[in-house]
Amino acid sequence: MKLFTKPKSDEDKLIEGCIAGKRDMQRLLYDLYSKKMMAVCLRYAPTTFEAEDIMQDAFVKVFNHIGSFKKDCPLEFWIRRIVINTALKHLRSKQLLTVSHEAEEVANISAEDVSLSGYTMSELMGMIQSLAPRYRMVFNLYAIEGYNHKEIGEMLGISEGTSKSQYSRARAILQGMLLRQEQKVKEHVISN
């Protein structure tokens, strides 16, 4: 008696084609995920040029290691993890993940004091990009990617407490930027 077998999904066929080294399947995988992964690279890299380098390195790793993909999570998550790890490795190699000692003092600002409704995603991402690299990494990993502080600590080679403190500092700096921007808008409106 023959058991029914589940037909292969399009994703399974794509993965098998990539494992076999079929260029058309690799191109298809790249086309499916490159825009989302470039957005991830841009959140971590200080420049577009470096984001492109990270993306290229990450996809080389994806194609070299796709045979080890265990299908225990969606393919996109697996690729995203490779992209993030590649970005972190890139920044470590450039020593951009050293602890920053900024002179700027940030007052205690509550989340209720800041409104995000008047900002575009591009403006908000620009503010995040302006953070010191270590703060930007922790903020991205926690607030955007959804990692917890223990995982972030392991990824960056820092303690869980350091991750929490750097996230808190990044958040305070961003809130300060938003308040200063709102103040400029108010002053402009008053002067006109």
C-alpha atoms as one frame of an Amber mdcrd trajectory, in Angstrom:
protein
   0.000   0.000   0.000   1.436   3.331  -1.056   1.027   6.307   1.242   0.118
   9.661  -0.166   3.040  12.039  -0.347   2.671  15.741   0.009   3.470  17.547
  -3.244   6.485  19.838  -3.135   5.748  23.491  -2.545   7.118  26.226  -4.761
   9.486  27.129  -1.931  10.764  23.525  -1.761  11.374  23.560  -5.520  13.162
  26.897  -5.210  15.391  25.598  -2.419  16.206  22.405  -4.319  17.050  24.423
  -7.440  19.389  26.646  -5.436  21.050  23.629  -3.811  21.587  22.202  -7.294
  23.254  25.478  -8.291  20.636  26.418 -10.889  21.262  30.080 -11.696  17.630
  30.769 -12.648  16.464  29.524  -9.247  19.144  31.541  -7.462  18.038  34.634
  -9.390  14.417  33.939  -8.446  15.303  33.577  -4.748  17.330  36.789  -4.894
  14.501  38.646  -6.645  11.977  37.415  -4.075  13.919  38.550  -1.015  16.440
  41.203  -2.066  14.269  44.278  -1.453  13.311  43.215   2.070  16.866  42.215
   2.896  18.286  45.460   1.514  15.988  47.316   3.915  17.518  45.246   6.728
  21.055  46.035   5.512  20.286  49.753   5.355  19.177  49.721   8.999  22.559
  48.394  10.097  25.069  49.889   7.670  26.280  53.458   8.013  26.167  53.996
   4.222  24.267  52.637   1.224  27.558  51.414  -0.244  28.270  49.333   2.863
  24.678  48.063   2.895  25.172  46.806  -0.666  28.402  45.045   0.375  26.643
  43.400   3.310  23.784  42.306   1.075  26.141  40.760  -1.473  28.101  38.909
   1.220  24.889  37.709   2.850  23.434  36.279  -0.358  26.705  34.505  -1.131
  26.339  32.866   2.299  22.691  32.048   1.610  23.597  30.264  -1.622  26.602
  28.512  -0.067  24.626  27.248   2.935  21.096  26.756   1.616  21.661  23.009
   1.761  21.794  23.309   5.554  18.388  25.045   5.735  16.318  22.705   7.930
  12.899  24.164   7.057  12.164  24.640  10.767  11.232  28.265  10.080  10.150
  30.232   7.014  12.920  30.694   4.455  12.641  34.474   4.777  13.458  34.294
   8.511  16.481  32.115   7.809  17.731  34.554   5.155  17.067  37.538   7.455
  19.138  35.924  10.210  22.049  35.468   7.780  21.734  39.098   6.664  21.714
  40.379  10.259  24.683  38.206  11.258  26.578  39.339   8.167  25.855  42.983
   9.011  27.055  42.518  12.587  30.218  40.754  11.423  30.868  43.518   8.896
  30.484  46.217  11.539  32.673  44.320  14.014  35.414  44.055  11.388  35.271
  47.818  10.887  35.254  48.308  14.663  31.969  50.188  14.460  30.507  48.332
  17.415  32.745  49.860  20.036  31.032  51.535  22.944  30.286  55.160  22.244
  30.815  57.813  24.888  28.722  60.691  23.678  28.879  63.999  25.496  25.244
  64.733  24.675  23.047  64.653  27.735  19.494  63.491  27.290  16.853  64.530
  29.764  14.359  62.003  31.082  11.708  61.941  28.396   8.565  59.902  28.633
   7.136  58.170  25.575   3.959  60.249  25.975   5.961  63.428  25.271   6.726
  62.354  21.695   4.346  61.793  18.781   5.409  59.884  15.667   2.334  60.757
  13.602   3.962  63.672  11.774   6.957  61.709  10.519   7.508  59.582   7.463
   9.175  56.184   7.726  12.141  57.638   5.858  12.551  60.428   8.422  12.342
  57.992  11.324  14.848  55.625   9.705  17.168  58.590   9.122  17.053  59.376
  12.830  17.823  55.764  13.690  20.720  55.819  11.191  22.188  58.844  12.960
  22.606  56.919  16.230  26.080  55.748  17.187  26.624  52.268  15.684  26.328
  50.325  18.967  23.084  52.071  19.914  21.711  51.609  16.399  22.485  47.872
  16.457  20.805  47.279  19.808  17.812  49.442  18.873  17.335  47.649  15.541
  17.744  44.182  17.029  15.325  44.844  19.895  12.704  47.285  18.560  12.577
  46.223  14.919  13.830  42.626  14.679  12.252  41.493  17.961  15.240  39.849
  19.644  15.347  39.900  23.449  18.237  41.453  25.368  19.790  38.102  26.218
  19.919  37.149  22.515  21.277  40.588  21.604  23.966  40.258  24.251  25.042
  36.916  22.783  25.039  38.285  19.228  27.074  41.375  20.103  29.281  39.885
  22.809  27.892  42.142  25.537  25.949  41.494  28.734  22.163  41.488  28.841
  22.334  44.543  31.120  24.519  46.409  28.654  22.025  45.632  25.896  19.184
  46.996  28.028  21.104  50.132  28.909  22.158  50.795  25.306  18.576  50.299
  24.104  17.357  52.725  26.769  20.013  55.244  25.756  19.168  54.874  22.044
  15.505  55.375  22.797  16.215  58.485  24.873  18.415  59.945  22.118  15.699
  59.293  19.515  13.047  60.853  21.732  15.309  63.884  22.186  15.695  64.188
  18.409  11.925  64.033  17.962  11.338  66.682  20.628  13.941  69.000  19.097
  12.344  68.541  15.682   8.887  69.304  17.080  10.286  72.402  18.799  11.779
  73.630  15.505   8.417  73.183  13.785   6.634  75.113  16.564   9.181  77.926
  16.390   8.801  78.110  12.613   5.019  78.301  12.862   5.215  81.025  15.532
   7.723  83.108  13.554   5.530  83.044  10.424
